[in-house]
Each structure stands twice: as C-alpha cells, then as structure tokens.
Amino acid sequence: MTITYLKRGKPEADRAEDDAKTASVVAATLKDIEDRGDAAVRELAVKFDKYDRETYRLTEAEIQALIAKVSPQDLADIKFAQEQVTNFAQAQRDSMLDIEVETLPGVILGHKNIPVQSVGCYVPGGKFPMVASAHMSVATAKVAGVPRIIACTPPFNGEPNPAVIAAMHLGGADEIYVLGGIQAVGAMAIGTESIAPVHLLVGPGNAFVAEAKRQLFGRVGIDLFAGPTETMVIADETVDAEICATDLLGQAEHGYNSPAVLVTNSEKLARETLEEIDRILGILPTAGTAKVSWEDYGEVIVCDTYDEMLEVADDIASEHVQVMTDRDDWFLEKMTSYGALFLGPRTNVANGDKVIGTNHTLPTKKAGRYTGGLWVGKYLKTHSYQKVTTDEAAARIGAYGSRLCLLEGFVGHAEQCNLRVRRYGGINVPYGGPARLPEAAE
C-alpha cells in the first residue's frame, strides 16, 4: 500500500489543544447563563455582537417589517429552496410508520413516532447569514410536527438579517430571537426568565456553539456534533484540477478551521489541483478566510488504488464527500462513514448546502462513523408499547417472565409475573417461586 501526502494539515495534537481551550470558555459561560439568566445573556450579546434591546425576541410586527425588506426575487428563491427541503423531509416522514403486531396470540406490541415537544434551532449568521440553515432546522421540525419551535440567529451588521428572519418565519418558527453564539444555545437549553427551555437543540455553528451543544447534551437532546465545515473531494482523471480546486475552496471559505481534503489516485491531478488552488486564491473574494483554512487544514492525499482511496475516505469520515470518478456508484455502495455524498461532477456541495433538498446539518470530526445528519427523524421519538389481551397470554408470558426474573435474582420482578399467573391462569404459584404452567400451555 502506498499513500502519499503531498500536503498535510495542522497536527491532531494542535487541533486537540484548540478544542480544550474552547471547552473551558464554554463551560464557564454556560455556568454564568445558568446562574444569572437573562442578565448574563444580555452581557454576552453586547460583548460579542454589540447588540442590545429590551427583549431579544422579535415581535410579529418586527418580523413582517424585516420580511418586507427582502426583494421579491430573494423571497421567491427562499420559498423554492424551502419547498425542496420540506418535500424531501415529508417523504422521509412518510417512510417512518407506526406499527402494531400480534407477536403471540393475545400479545400485542407496537411503537409510535412522537414529535419532540420543543426544539431550539440555531441559525449561524456572524460572518455569513446562513439563510439555508433555517430551512434545514425550522422547516424540517415543522414537517415532523414539533409543537413549539424557537429559533435564534445573531445580528448581521448590527441588525437582524431580513432574509434569515424571513426563512425562519416561513419555515414555521413560533418564537424568533436575535441572539448568537453560546448565549443563544445556552439560553434555549437552560432557559432564562424570558425564554422557556427546549427539549432538543439543532443546527450548525462555530466551534463554540458546537462545544456548547456537546456540553448541554443530556440536559437536552442535540441533533449531532456539528463543528467546523469539512469537505473531501474523491477524484480520478475523469475530472480536471479546476473543478477539484473549486469544490475544495468553496467549502474552505466557511471559516479559518474548515478541513478540505483531496483524495486521488492521480499524482498529476493532485499537483495540478495544488496549482489551481493557488490561482483561485488570487482572485477569490473570500480568500482571506479560505487561504488560512487551506494552509492550516488542507490536505492532498495520493493513493495507488481505488480501494486505498475508499479506506482513506472512510477513515477521515468527512462531513461532505464529493465523488467524481469513473465509479461513483461503487463508492456509494462501499462507503460507510461520511456526512453526505455528492456523486458526479454535475453535483456539488453548495447545492446540497442551499437548495437541492437534503439536509445540510451533517456530522463532523469523524462523527459520521456513528450517526448520519439532521433529518426529520431526529425530531421524532420512537416509543414502544405492549398490551396483553387474553388470560391465556397473560399466564403464558407471566410464567416465562417469572422464571427469567428469578434467574437474575429479581424476586420482586418475578412476583409481578406470578401475580398474573395466579390471577389469569388459575395456577397456585408460591410467593417468590418460579411459575410453571402445564407443558401444553407453554
């Protein structure tokens, strides 16, 4: 096996040190929000966003005034994107069925898919107003049937971003707050005097938002660990350097710590892509961000075979994986760890981020090994139920249950079963003893 790194990113030890610093800041901030509520949230909003108002919740009149600032074309585009997202979410929801089956005569088992009762949706907006994140979190929660949906987004250039607010409102948010960062997710999860806490937090964010969600998990549910954007391009000589470089830098512009990785079996394509990246960084308006990200977190990996490319890709488990090869469906069949796949050169991550209909809140930092991305199912809880409808079934299951409880030493458990055997089976079982039915009944 030969795997060659033409370019490496920042060492894992350095990345871990950055994460530890972030965790310390987040822990202290969440404790402050828990102790001081609205006062702490206000101080943080003023400190980090230079934004203060009597209440951070927008009124209906304010929401309508902001929507009126959105151009007709932009509003139409938002509605189109939201329709694609909700249509796919509805198809996913329709695939999740409640079930009820009779597993034995008189024994009925089932499950129901019940919406989470309140959700807090975070929509980033400090550097870039993430209009699309409102569709992904708010609109998808609406499709799931969540009764209370609240949404937070930071101010953009000193005021609520009209397009983001429009997307939140059209998506079905019941409460909209102009809050960002740790203070937003902390307030939604912990609750303050003015914000009732939620049961589930969803949505992407910067490293501080992601760490806050991680630390709040358990107090509330979270969709997944969504840290800085990651992208991977898996390519062979069926595509050229321009498309590889464009797809890598298109995601590197998200922030200063967004990993972008090229995995290829063509050293020629790899070297040409490195040259093309240098060329594009000379003309890209967001190069100030993308260049730092590429220098610190960009990688170019050359493999000998497609099997090696697959192995490297599954090990990295990138959030976005753009596959442009002569065997895209082979990668779709074989890959096991990733956020989302984008298959073929006609497909691209930006379409997935903004409009095509799949959800763009995806696992990062290798979380794709154990979870997929945000989808309508994340807002649903699958709860089981049991029902025994005949005396015969109560006695039969009870006898088995009695003996199995005693096998583990749980006498009190056994008595729950024994009582049913006595009452519904007419069998005199001694207290704390194993229940026996006639062989035919068992």
C-alpha positions as a printed NumPy array, in Angstrom:
array([[  0.   ,   0.   ,   0.   ],
       [  1.266,   3.448,  -0.939],
       [ -0.47 ,   6.548,   0.385],
       [  1.413,   9.81 ,  -0.151],
       [  0.577,  13.163,   1.44 ],
       [  1.517,  15.989,  -0.921],
       [  0.115,  18.377,   1.69 ],
       [ -0.765,  17.907,   5.363],
       [ -2.9  ,  19.985,   7.687],
       [ -2.35 ,  21.069,  11.287],
       [ -1.299,  18.142,  13.537],
       [ -4.01 ,  16.447,  15.603],
       [ -2.287,  17.494,  18.842],
       [ -2.613,  21.164,  17.917],
       [ -6.277,  20.696,  16.995],
       [ -6.918,  18.979,  20.348],
       [ -5.289,  21.906,  22.194],
       [ -7.598,  24.341,  20.391],
       [-10.599,  22.204,  21.372],
       [ -9.553,  22.16 ,  25.035],
       [ -9.342,  25.975,  25.168],
       [-12.789,  26.239,  23.599],
       [-14.267,  23.753,  26.095],
       [-13.017,  25.785,  29.069],
       [-14.549,  29.03 ,  27.783],
       [-17.858,  27.332,  27.015],
       [-18.16 ,  25.678,  30.439],
       [-17.681,  28.965,  32.259],
       [-20.143,  30.77 ,  30.002],
       [-22.883,  28.154,  30.393],
       [-22.465,  28.26 ,  34.177],
       [-22.903,  32.047,  34.064],
       [-26.099,  31.714,  31.997],
       [-27.46 ,  29.146,  34.442],
       [-26.66 ,  31.362,  37.429],
       [-27.754,  34.75 ,  36.081],
       [-30.18 ,  34.038,  33.255],
       [-31.238,  36.989,  31.12 ],
       [-28.627,  39.31 ,  32.636],
       [-25.792,  37.027,  31.533],
       [-27.314,  36.572,  28.08 ],
       [-27.588,  40.339,  27.637],
       [-23.976,  40.942,  28.692],
       [-22.758,  38.31 ,  26.228],
       [-24.886,  39.72 ,  23.395],
       [-23.491,  43.2  ,  23.995],
       [-19.926,  41.956,  24.371],
       [-19.78 ,  39.703,  21.31 ],
       [-22.441,  41.089,  18.964],
       [-22.551,  44.739,  20.102],
       [-26.315,  44.313,  20.164],
       [-28.797,  45.31 ,  22.862],
       [-32.563,  45.722,  23.005],
       [-35.305,  45.49 ,  25.636],
       [-36.151,  41.924,  24.623],
       [-34.269,  39.772,  22.141],
       [-37.472,  38.173,  20.873],
       [-38.836,  39.754,  17.704],
       [-42.466,  40.818,  17.653],
       [-44.772,  39.817,  14.81 ],
       [-44.703,  43.42 ,  13.566],
       [-40.889,  43.421,  13.541],
       [-40.836,  40.121,  11.678],
       [-43.196,  41.4  ,   8.993],
       [-41.205,  44.629,   8.653],
       [-37.999,  42.646,   8.123],
       [-39.636,  40.336,   5.57 ],
       [-40.79 ,  43.426,   3.662],
       [-37.116,  44.352,   3.161],
       [-36.433,  41.111,   1.254],
       [-36.612,  41.547,  -2.52 ],
       [-39.304,  39.598,  -4.406],
       [-36.66 ,  37.512,  -6.183],
       [-34.867,  36.638,  -2.946],
       [-38.162,  35.759,  -1.28 ],
       [-39.138,  33.538,  -4.209],
       [-35.754,  31.806,  -4.062],
       [-36.114,  31.22 ,  -0.315],
       [-39.562,  29.715,  -0.856],
       [-38.252,  27.48 ,  -3.67 ],
       [-35.401,  26.148,  -1.522],
       [-37.697,  25.639,   1.427],
       [-40.118,  23.686,  -0.749],
       [-37.331,  21.315,  -1.836],
       [-36.273,  20.728,   1.761],
       [-39.805,  20.188,   3.064],
       [-40.741,  17.892,   0.178],
       [-37.799,  15.594,   0.914],
       [-38.425,  15.794,   4.673],
       [-42.071,  14.836,   4.098],
       [-41.009,  11.843,   2.006],
       [-38.716,  10.788,   4.845],
       [-41.501,  11.279,   7.394],
       [-43.877,   9.187,   5.319],
       [-41.361,   6.323,   5.417],
       [-41.493,   6.209,   9.237],
       [-44.522,   4.157,  10.147],
       [-46.196,   3.451,  13.45 ],
       [-46.51 ,  -0.309,  13.854],
       [-48.611,  -2.74 ,  15.863],
       [-48.166,  -6.512,  15.637],
       [-49.548,  -9.553,  17.465],
       [-46.373, -11.499,  18.217],
       [-48.193, -14.311,  20.042],
       [-51.926, -14.909,  20.439],
       [-53.101, -12.161,  22.787],
       [-49.728, -10.343,  22.915],
       [-49.692,  -7.033,  21.054],
       [-46.534,  -4.929,  20.627],
       [-46.193,  -1.622,  18.847],
       [-44.395,   1.638,  18.528],
       [-45.432,   5.218,  17.891],
       [-43.312,   8.018,  16.411],
       [-43.97 ,  11.057,  18.59 ],
       [-42.544,  14.518,  17.867],
       [-40.22 ,  16.142,  20.371],
       [-42.368,  18.766,  22.083],
       [-39.998,  21.739,  21.812],
       [-36.96 ,  22.457,  19.667],
       [-34.386,  25.229,  19.65 ],
       [-32.956,  25.902,  16.184],
       [-29.665,  27.753,  15.88 ],
       [-29.003,  29.551,  12.597],
       [-25.442,  30.916,  12.242],
       [-25.014,  34.421,  10.942],
       [-21.911,  36.153,  12.285],
       [-19.634,  36.008,   9.237],
       [-22.246,  34.771,   6.737],
       [-26.021,  34.879,   7.276],
       [-26.948,  31.212,   6.871],
       [-30.389,  31.544,   5.334],
       [-30.439,  27.877,   4.311],
       [-29.943,  26.672,   7.88 ],
       [-33.423,  27.941,   8.708],
       [-34.925,  25.559,   6.151],
       [-32.851,  22.661,   7.424],
       [-33.751,  23.07 ,  11.088],
       [-37.001,  25.024,  11.362],
       [-38.889,  23.763,   8.303],
       [-37.865,  20.15 ,   8.94 ],
       [-39.077,  20.408,  12.554],
       [-42.392,  21.699,  11.237],
       [-42.749,  18.686,   8.942],
       [-42.077,  16.435,  11.939],
       [-44.94 ,  18.09 ,  13.823],
       [-42.963,  19.731,  16.661],
       [-45.48 ,  21.901,  18.604],
       [-43.009,  24.599,  19.75 ],
       [-40.158,  25.69 ,  17.508],
       [-37.919,  28.544,  18.593],
       [-35.083,  29.941,  16.527],
       [-32.038,  32.056,  17.312],
       [-29.688,  33.882,  14.971],
       [-27.11 ,  36.592,  15.701],
       [-27.435,  40.095,  14.279],
       [-25.721,  40.748,  10.964],
       [-24.078,  44.154,  10.589],
       [-25.858,  45.342,  13.713],
       [-29.428,  44.236,  12.961],
       [-31.492,  41.109,  12.305],
       [-30.814,  39.763,   8.825],
       [-34.08 ,  40.101,   6.865],
       [-33.547,  37.025,   4.684],
       [-32.739,  34.772,   7.656],
       [-35.755,  36.055,   9.594],
       [-37.963,  35.508,   6.53 ],
       [-36.743,  31.919,   6.191],
       [-37.319,  31.245,   9.9  ],
       [-40.828,  32.678,   9.788],
       [-41.825,  30.944,   6.565],
       [-40.356,  27.699,   7.912],
       [-42.722,  27.811,  10.876],
       [-40.775,  29.221,  13.851],
       [-43.077,  30.105,  16.764],
       [-40.526,  32.349,  18.506],
       [-37.577,  34.163,  16.902],
       [-34.718,  35.634,  18.951],
       [-31.824,  37.781,  17.744],
       [-29.133,  36.004,  19.724],
       [-25.945,  34.272,  18.67 ],
       [-23.193,  32.064,  19.992],
       [-23.02 ,  30.317,  23.355],
       [-25.618,  32.707,  24.772],
       [-28.185,  31.546,  22.213],
       [-27.829,  27.804,  22.658],
       [-27.327,  28.197,  26.404],
       [-30.499,  30.245,  26.798],
       [-32.527,  27.806,  24.688],
       [-31.311,  24.727,  26.559],
       [-31.051,  26.046,  30.128],
       [-33.849,  28.608,  29.97 ],
       [-33.937,  32.112,  31.397],
       [-36.591,  34.379,  32.878],
       [-37.804,  35.242,  29.368],
       [-37.052,  32.061,  27.387],
       [-38.604,  28.726,  28.324],
       [-36.132,  25.853,  27.841],
       [-36.455,  23.394,  24.965],
       [-36.088,  19.62 ,  24.786],
       [-33.808,  19.456,  21.724],
       [-31.127,  21.698,  20.196],
       [-30.376,  21.548,  16.469],
       [-28.369,  23.453,  13.887],
       [-24.746,  24.095,  12.95 ],
       [-22.441,  26.746,  14.37 ],
       [-18.872,  27.695,  15.077],
       [-16.578,  25.771,  17.405],
       [-18.052,  27.493,  20.492],
       [-21.64 ,  26.695,  19.503],
       [-20.711,  23.083,  18.753],
       [-18.918,  22.695,  22.089],
       [-21.837,  24.304,  23.947],
       [-24.201,  21.754,  22.395],
       [-21.84 ,  18.942,  23.372],
       [-21.721,  20.118,  26.991],
       [-25.509,  20.591,  27.122],
       [-26.218,  17.101,  25.8  ],
       [-28.028,  15.144,  28.477],
       [-29.815,  18.188,  29.823],
       [-31.33 ,  18.393,  26.34 ],
       [-31.013,  16.318,  23.22 ],
       [-28.862,  17.501,  20.334],
       [-29.011,  16.645,  16.666],
       [-25.299,  15.829,  16.344],
       [-21.852,  17.283,  16.841],
       [-21.689,  19.845,  14.037],
       [-18.311,  21.566,  14.21 ],
       [-16.453,  23.475,  11.509],
       [-17.337,  22.554,   7.935],
       [-15.343,  19.705,   6.389],
       [-15.124,  18.725,   2.747],
       [-13.449,  15.955,   0.811],
       [-13.051,  15.518,  -2.92 ],
       [-12.503,  11.966,  -4.172],
       [-11.377,  12.258,  -7.781],
       [ -9.591,  10.483, -10.588],
       [ -8.547,  11.651, -14.044],
       [-12.14 ,  11.762, -15.293],
       [-12.216,  15.349, -13.943],
       [ -9.803,  18.267, -14.04 ],
       [ -7.996,  20.397, -11.494],
       [-10.306,  23.401, -11.828],
       [-13.357,  21.507, -10.602],
       [-11.393,  19.876,  -7.756],
       [ -9.886,  23.162,  -6.595],
       [-13.205,  24.994,  -6.848],
       [-15.022,  22.378,  -4.781],
       [-12.313,  22.382,  -2.109],
       [-12.101,  26.164,  -1.732],
       [-15.878,  26.546,  -1.973],
       [-16.1  ,  24.974,   1.478],
       [-12.804,  26.261,   2.901],
       [-14.256,  29.789,   2.838],
       [-16.658,  28.837,   5.674],
       [-14.109,  29.617,   8.388],
       [-10.479,  29.594,   9.409],
       [-10.573,  25.951,  10.512],
       [-12.51 ,  24.141,   7.78 ],
       [-10.681,  20.989,   6.64 ],
       [-10.599,  20.411,   2.864],
       [ -9.065,  17.178,   1.58 ],
       [ -8.344,  15.846,  -1.901],
       [ -8.051,  12.072,  -2.222],
       [ -6.961,  10.87 ,  -5.646],
       [ -5.121,   8.106,  -7.458],
       [ -3.58 ,  10.6  ,  -9.889],
       [ -0.46 ,  12.461,  -8.808],
       [ -0.815,  14.593, -11.934],
       [ -4.311,  15.704, -10.895],
       [ -3.093,  16.3  ,  -7.346],
       [ -0.25 ,  18.593,  -8.39 ],
       [ -2.401,  20.449, -10.909],
       [ -5.052,  20.961,  -8.213],
       [ -2.462,  22.493,  -5.875],
       [ -1.508,  24.926,  -8.65 ],
       [ -5.153,  25.703,  -9.4  ],
       [ -5.856,  26.397,  -5.737],
       [ -3.062,  28.984,  -5.716],
       [ -4.545,  30.599,  -8.836],
       [ -8.091,  30.741,  -7.428],
       [ -6.919,  32.126,  -4.093],
       [ -5.528,  35.054,  -6.051],
       [ -8.995,  36.049,  -7.284],
       [-11.437,  34.649,  -4.686],
       [-13.11 ,  37.489,  -2.705],
       [-13.221,  35.281,   0.404],
       [ -9.571,  34.231,   0.061],
       [ -8.748,  35.895,   3.391],
       [-10.638,  33.091,   5.091],
       [-10.201,  30.269,   2.588],
       [ -6.429,  30.693,   2.371],
       [ -5.951,  30.315,   6.141],
       [ -8.22 ,  27.302,   6.194],
       [ -6.406,  25.686,   3.285],
       [ -2.941,  26.374,   4.698],
       [ -3.778,  25.024,   8.168],
       [ -6.287,  22.285,   7.377],
       [ -5.956,  21.452,   3.674],
       [ -4.626,  18.039,   2.657],
       [ -3.786,  16.317,  -0.621],
       [ -3.531,  12.53 ,  -0.47 ],
       [ -2.391,  10.38 ,  -3.392],
       [ -3.261,   6.667,  -3.361],
       [ -2.338,   3.827,  -5.68 ],
       [ -5.767,   2.2  ,  -5.944],
       [ -9.476,   2.909,  -5.578],
       [ -9.572,   0.535,  -2.586],
       [ -6.945,   2.709,  -0.861],
       [ -8.963,   5.825,  -1.694],
       [-12.013,   4.186,  -0.107],
       [-10.036,   3.224,   3.005],
       [ -8.647,   6.744,   3.452],
       [-12.06 ,   8.323,   2.897],
       [-13.812,   6.095,   5.442],
       [-11.059,   6.75 ,   7.992],
       [-11.354,  10.532,   7.659],
       [-15.196,  10.341,   7.645],
       [-15.587,  13.838,   6.218],
       [-18.797,  15.829,   6.501],
       [-19.157,  16.456,   2.747],
       [-17.743,  13.963,   0.269],
       [-17.692,  14.963,  -3.406],
       [-17.113,  11.852,  -5.551],
       [-16.   ,  12.43 ,  -9.153],
       [-14.62 ,   9.19 , -10.585],
       [-15.328,   6.547, -13.186],
       [-17.099,   4.501, -10.463],
       [-19.194,   6.885,  -8.366],
       [-21.868,   4.274,  -7.608],
       [-19.131,   1.915,  -6.367],
       [-18.221,   4.499,  -3.716],
       [-21.925,   4.928,  -2.877],
       [-22.18 ,   1.173,  -2.332],
       [-18.914,   0.772,  -0.409],
       [-18.531,   3.9  ,   1.734],
       [-19.709,   3.603,   5.339],
       [-18.539,   6.748,   7.172],
       [-19.403,  10.267,   5.976],
       [-21.934,  13.047,   6.369],
       [-23.381,  13.215,   2.868],
       [-22.241,  12.096,  -0.575],
       [-22.333,  14.271,  -3.685],
       [-21.992,  11.991,  -6.671],
       [-20.612,  13.054, -10.045],
       [-19.245,  16.33 , -11.412],
       [-22.741,  17.733, -12.077],
       [-23.443,  17.559,  -8.344],
       [-21.812,  19.887,  -5.83 ],
       [-21.801,  20.563,  -2.116],
       [-23.099,  24.122,  -2.498],
       [-26.352,  22.828,  -3.995],
       [-26.677,  20.478,  -1.043],
       [-25.963,  23.334,   1.343],
       [-28.563,  25.66 ,  -0.096],
       [-31.306,  24.248,  -2.262],
       [-31.354,  20.672,  -3.544],
       [-33.434,  19.353,  -0.636],
       [-31.212,  17.131,   1.52 ],
       [-30.331,  18.482,   4.953],
       [-27.033,  20.333,   5.297],
       [-26.577,  19.859,   9.049],
       [-24.135,  16.969,   8.968],
       [-21.703,  15.113,  11.282],
       [-18.108,  16.374,  11.587],
       [-14.978,  15.304,  13.485],
       [-15.456,  11.643,  12.478],
       [-18.994,  11.529,  13.915],
       [-20.095,  10.104,  10.558],
       [-18.818,   6.781,  11.901],
       [-21.835,   6.55 ,  14.232],
       [-24.503,   8.98 ,  13.03 ],
       [-25.967,  10.494,   9.916],
       [-27.043,  14.099,   9.566],
       [-30.07 ,  16.049,  10.724],
       [-33.304,  14.778,   9.197],
       [-36.972,  14.664,  10.053],
       [-36.412,  11.522,  12.145],
       [-34.187,  13.442,  14.602],
       [-37.29 ,  15.31 ,  15.766],
       [-39.224,  12.11 ,  16.382],
       [-39.014,   9.757,  19.346],
       [-39.962,   6.14 ,  18.704],
       [-41.811,   4.865,  21.776],
       [-42.844,   1.257,  22.226],
       [-45.955,  -0.085,  23.954],
       [-47.235,  -3.534,  24.97 ],
       [-50.692,  -4.939,  25.547],
       [-51.794,  -8.405,  26.692],
       [-55.424,  -9.036,  25.777],
       [-56.214, -12.605,  26.911],
       [-55.957, -14.555,  30.154],
       [-54.052, -17.317,  28.374],
       [-51.397, -14.917,  27.079],
       [-51.023, -13.238,  30.489],
       [-50.371, -16.604,  32.155],
       [-48.048, -17.886,  29.413],
       [-45.829, -14.791,  29.223],
       [-46.   , -14.469,  33.022],
       [-44.617, -17.963,  33.568],
       [-41.645, -17.349,  31.314],
       [-41.131, -13.915,  32.875],
       [-41.246, -15.323,  36.404],
       [-38.532, -17.878,  35.771],
       [-36.293, -15.442,  33.865],
       [-36.577, -12.843,  36.653],
       [-35.545, -15.445,  39.242],
       [-32.64 , -16.463,  37.025],
       [-31.29 , -12.941,  37.613],
       [-32.27 , -12.846,  41.292],
       [-35.116, -10.325,  40.97 ],
       [-37.801, -11.741,  43.282],
       [-39.932,  -8.614,  43.209],
       [-39.901,  -8.674,  39.422],
       [-40.899, -12.334,  39.493],
       [-43.865, -11.54 ,  41.699],
       [-45.206,  -9.098,  39.103],
       [-45.31 , -12.038,  36.73 ],
       [-46.503, -14.57 ,  39.325],
       [-49.476, -12.42 ,  40.245],
       [-50.702, -12.569,  36.643],
       [-50.168, -16.344,  36.523],
       [-52.283, -16.764,  39.672],
       [-54.972, -14.296,  38.654],
       [-55.368, -15.091,  34.97 ],
       [-54.053, -18.657,  34.775],
       [-55.562, -20.058,  37.942],
       [-52.175, -21.543,  38.936],
       [-51.177, -21.512,  42.617],
       [-47.608, -20.197,  42.447],
       [-45.818, -19.863,  45.826],
       [-44.679, -16.334,  46.655],
       [-41.272, -15.748,  45.129],
       [-41.262, -19.134,  43.435],
       [-40.957, -19.982,  39.756],
       [-44.23 , -20.199,  37.844],
       [-44.996, -23.396,  35.971],
       [-47.808, -23.992,  33.531],
       [-48.863, -27.291,  32.026],
       [-46.499, -28.101,  29.119],
       [-49.276, -27.644,  26.581],
       [-49.885, -24.089,  27.784],
       [-46.233, -23.183,  27.385]])
